[in-house]
Amino acid sequence: MVATKRVPVPLEIWDELSRLKEPGQTFGELIEEMIESEKKLRLLKDMKKVEETAEFVEI
């Protein structure tokens, strides 16, 4: 499903996004990659937090 939406961003952000975008890559594809990267970073952050704060027992 394709939904065409407009997201207003400052010119500086648009320029940064344009620099990150590879030739032939759409902004949708770039944003999709960025979302996946953020999900992975959050998972790693959560795992590290659990590792630092949780008590583990031997099995």
C-alpha positions in Angstrom: 0.0 0.0 0.0 1.4 3.3 -1.0 0.3 6.4 0.9 1.6 9.8 -0.3 2.1 12.0 2.7 4.0 15.2 3.2 6.2 15.7 6.2 7.5 19.2 6.6 11.2 19.3 7.5 13.6 22.2 7.8 15.9 22.7 4.9 18.9 21.6 6.9 17.3 18.2 7.6 16.3 17.9 3.9 19.9 18.5 2.9 21.2 15.9 5.4 18.7 13.3 4.1 19.7 14.1 0.5 23.4 13.5 1.4 22.5 10.2 3.0 20.5 9.0 0.1 22.4 6.9 -2.4 22.0 7.3 -6.2 18.9 5.6 -7.4 17.6 5.3 -3.8 14.2 6.8 -3.0 13.5 8.8 0.1 11.1 6.0 1.1 13.8 3.4 0.9 16.2 5.6 2.9 13.6 6.2 5.6 12.9 2.4 5.7 16.6 1.7 6.2 16.8 4.4 8.9 13.8 2.8 10.7 15.4 -0.6 10.6 18.7 0.8 11.9 16.9 2.6 14.8 15.0 -0.6 15.7 18.3 -2.5 15.9 19.9 0.2 18.0 17.0 0.2 20.4 17.1 -3.5 20.7 20.8 -3.5 21.5 20.3 -0.7 24.0 17.5 -2.6 25.7 19.6 -5.8 25.8 22.6 -3.9 27.3 20.3 -2.4 29.9 19.0 -5.8 30.9 22.5 -7.2 31.0 23.6 -4.4 33.3 20.6 -4.4 35.6 19.3 -8.0 35.7 20.4 -10.8 37.9 20.9 -14.1 36.2 20.9 -17.5 37.7 22.8 -20.6 36.6 20.8 -23.2 34.8 
